[in-house]
Amino acid sequence: MTHLIRMERTFMSLHPSISLSEMEPNATFSNNNNNSNCTIENFKREFFPIVYLIIFAWGVLGNGLSIYVFLQPYKKSTSVNIFMLNLAISDLLFISTLPFRADYYLRGSNWIFGDLACRIMSYSLYVNMYSSIYFLTVLSVVRFLATVHPFRLLHIISIRSAWILCGIIWILIMASSVMLLDRATEQNGSITLCLELNLYKLTKLQTMNYIALVVGFLLPFFILSICYLLIIRVLLKVELPELGLRVSHRKTLITIVLALIIFFLCFLPYHTLRTLHLVTWKVGICRDRLHKALVITLALAAANSCFNPVLYYFAGENFKDRLRSALKKGHSQKAKIKCGFPVSVWLKKETRV
């Protein structure tokens, strides 16, 4: 037993930085094993900062404007807009962490913002990812039910019920991700590592991945696919003479199709490669292509916050009208300021005389 403990200590001293970064290995261990072909660390340093800053700029603009539009007073508010508002808030909260992530990789995986901020980074990624998945799923289901059973749903999904359901989603996702808050910073010489998981937590990480894969991705994806097939069936069977029904069916189809596109583009590649990587990962073996592909899929998963504003614009209830109203309001306020400024200056001059 003493011999095993000594071996473990020796191993840890030789490989202090063996870890999993956002469920992918830090390439530093490969250099210790003289594997010069592993270039994942350089790739992350070049790729992540550029992509994260692009997502940040576009995401702040799109989601910030969307939240502003949703919060504008309007004659009619719907449960659909409540779900979209919560989705936009989730995206904006996550996007605000991206400059810190970009800085971390620009410094060569060196964290300078303290232990608490490090814990929040990984937590925010997974809270955003799975809250986005569930908000998109609930949004699609509500849209589908509103098309098939419009009068019955009217009594079920009120504004109050929508807020309660959003609260339940927030609580469940945040509570189930709370174990990610124990991922503190690690010292590797003069470098402070963040976004890393220790090698000896690999078994726990694999278990977490399987639960997240089934409950967090496959189940919502299955529900979304069923909604898509059922709405296609409804559209093929029913003739829609009324304009209002046509608009409702069209928005339902757009919502589900856009949600499926986001699932296929952002969430499916990441969950597939993450699972494959965790199953096949071994110490000292550098699978450069798989690691780089995983980095790209992680960036795509983060980019879901850039695609959601497109959904709001094309499928939100009265979103275009709200946007026009907000822009007109902003324009009229600017015009008043411009017109009022010369008048106030003139009045001041007249009063002096």
N, C-alpha and C positions, 0 to 999 in steps of 0.2 A: 504493500500500500504506500509506504514511504517512497519507494522507488518510482511509483506512478506519479506521485505528487511532484517529485523532483523533475521528472520528464516533462510534466505539464508546465512547470515554471520555466524550464529551459526553453520549451517551445514558444511560450508567450514572450519571453525576452528576445528571442530571435525574430519573432513575427508580431511586433506590437500593434501593427495597423491592419491585421486581417479583420475585415468587417464587411458588412453589406450596406452599401449606400443606396437608400431608397429601393431596397430589395435588389440591388446589383452590387457585385464585389468591387471594393477599392483595388485598383491595379497595383498598389504599392507592394503587395505581397509577391507579385510576379517578378518584380525587379530583384527582390531578395533571393529568388530562386533562379536568377540569371536567365530569365525568360525575356529576351530583348524584343520579341515579336509582339508583346502585349502593349498596345498603344492607347488603351482605353482612357487613361488619365489625361493624356494630352488631348484626346478627342473631346472629352467632357469639358476641358478648359476652353476649347475653341468653340464648341457647339452650344452649350447651355447658356452662357451669358447673352449671346446674340439673340437666341430664340426667346429666352425669358423676357428680355427687354422689349422685344417686338410684341409678345403676348401682353405685357404690361401696358404698353402704350395703347394698343388697339382695345384691350379689355377695359381699361379705365374709361376710355371715350365711349365705347358701346354700352357698357353696363351702367356707367355713371349717368349717361343721358337717359337710359331706359328707366332707372330708378326715379329720376327727376320727372319723367313723363307719367309713370305709374302713380306717383304721389300728388300729381296735380288734381285739384278738385274737379270732378266731372259728374254729370247728371246721372250716370249709370255705372255702378261698380259690379264686377262679377267675380265669382270664385276663381275663374281661369286666370284673371289678372293678379289675384292674391298669390297663386302658386308661382306665377312668373316673377312677381316682385321678390318673393323669397329666394327663388333661383338666382336672380340678379344680385341680391344681397350676398348670397353665398359665394358667387363668383368674384364680387368686388373685394370681399374680405380675403379670399385666397390670393387674388392678383396683387394686393398690397404687400404680400410677402416676397414677390418675385425679385425685386431689386436686391434684397438681402441674399437670395440664392445666387443671383448673378455675381454679386461681389465675392461670395464664398468660392466659386469656381475660378473667377478671375485671379484670386490670390493663390491659386494652386491648392484648393481644398483646405483653406485655413480660415477658421471662424473667429471673428473679432467682436461679436455682438453680445457675448455672454451666454451663460448656461440656459436661462429661462427662454430667451429668444430662440435658441437652438431647439428646445423641446417643442416650441410652438410651430416650427417650420414643418416637420413631418406630420404633426397632428393636423395642421391646416390643410395639407394636401389631401389626406384621406377623408377628412370631414367634407371637403368640397367635392371630391370625386363621388362619394357615395350619396351625399345629399342631392347632388345634381342628377344622379341616376334615378333616385326615388322621386324627386320633383318632376322629372321628365315623364316617368312612368305614370304617376298619379294624374298628371296633366293630360296624358293621352287617354287614360281610362275615363276620366271625367268628360273629356271631349266625346269619346265614343258613346258613353251612356247618355249624354245629352242629345246625341243624334238618334239613338235607337229608342230611348225612353225619356223624351224631353219633359213631360209633365210630371212623371214620377220622380225624376232627378231634381226637379225644381224645389221640392220639399226637403230633399235629403242634403244637397250641397248648397247650403246658404253661405253667406259671407262669414258668419260666426263659425260654422262647421269647417270651412276652409282654413280659417286661422287656427282652429284647434288641431286639425290634421297636420298643418305645417309645424305646429309646436311639437306634436308627437314625433314627427320625422326628425326635427332638430335634436330632440332629447335622445332618441334612440341612436342616431348616428354619432352624436358627441359622446354618449356614454359608452358605446361599443368601441370607440377609438381611443378611449382614455388611457389605455395601457401604452400607447405610443408616447405619452408624455414622460415616461420614465427613461427615454432615450437621451441621456445627458451627453455633454461634450466629452471627448477623450483626448488626452495629451499624447502626442507622438513626437518626442523631442521638443523642438521649439514651435511645432505646428499644433494647432487645436483643431481636432476633427469634429465635424458635425454631420448630421444626416447619415449617420453610420449605425449599423447594428453589429454587435460583437459576434464573432464566429460561434460562441457557445450558446447563443440564443437562436441558432439556426432551426432546431427542432420546433421551438415555440413559434418561430416565424412561419415555418411551413404549415403548422396547424392554423395559424391566423389567416394565412393565404387561402387555404381550402374553405374555411368558413366564409371569408370575404368573397371568394369566387362563386360559391353557391348562393349565399343569401344576398350578397351585395351586387352581383352581376347577373348570374344565370337566371335566377328567379324573375327579376325585373325584365330581363331580355325576353324570357319566355312569355310573360304577360303582354309585353309590347308587341311581340310577333302575333299572338292570338288576336289582339285588338286590330292589327293591320289586316289579317285574313278575314275577320268578321266584318270590318267596315267595307272591304272590297266586295264581300258577299252581299251586303246590304245595298251597295251602290249598283251592283249588277241586277239585283232583283227589283228594286223599287224605282218607279218613274217619279221624277221630281218636277211637277209643273210649277210649283210656287217658287218665286225668286228667293224668299227667305230661307226655305229648306235647302235650296241649291248652295247658298252662301254658307250655311251651317255645315253641310256635308263637305264642302270644299275645304273649309277651315279645319275640320276634323281630320281629313285626309292629309292636309299639309302638316298639321301638328305631328301625326304619327309617322309620316314619311321622314320629316326633318329629325325627329327623335331617333328613328332607326339609323339615319345617316350618321348622326353624332355617335350612336352606339358602335356602329361598324368602324367608323374612322378613328374615334378617340379611345373608346373603352375596350373593345374586343382585342385589338392587337396587343395592348399593354397587359391585359389579364392572361392572354395566351402565352406570351413570351415570359412574363413573370413566373408563371407556374412551371413552364418548361425549364427555365433557368434554375429555379429552386430545387427541382427534381434532379437535374443533371450536374449541379455545381459540386466541385471537389477542390480541396485545398491545393494550391500550387499549379493548377491547370488553367491556362488562359484561353478561353473561347472568345477570341477577339470579335468575330463577326456577330455572335449572339449578344455579347455585351454592348456593342455599338447599336445593334438593332433595338435592344432594350432601352438604351438612352433615348433613341428617337421616339419610341412608343411612349415613354414617360413624358416627353415634351408634347406629344399629341394629346395625351390624357390631360395635361395642363391647359392645352389650347381649347378644350371644350368650352371654356368661358368666353372665347372669342366668337364661337358659332351660335351661342344662345341668343344674342341680340337679333340675329337674322330670324329666328323663330318668333320672337316678340313682334317683329315688324310685320311678318306675313300671317301670323296666326293669332296674335293678341286681339282681345275684344276691344274694339274702338281704339286700337293703339295708334293707327295712322291719324285719326281725328284728334286724339289727345296730343300727338306730336305736333300737328299743325297748329293746334290751339296754343300749345306751350311756346312754339317758335314765334307765333304772332304776338303773344303776350310779351315775350322777350324783346321783340322788335319794337313794339309800341312803347315799352319802357325806355329803351335806348333813345327813341325819337323824342320822348318827353324830356329826357335828360339833356339831349342836344338842343332842343328848342328852349328849355327852361334856363339853360346856362347863360346865353347872351342876354335874355330878359333880366335875369337877376343882376348881371354885371351893369346893365343900363340903369336899373333901379337904384343900385348903389351909387352910381355916378350922379344921378338926379338928386338923390338925398343929400349928397355932399354939397351940391350947388345950393 
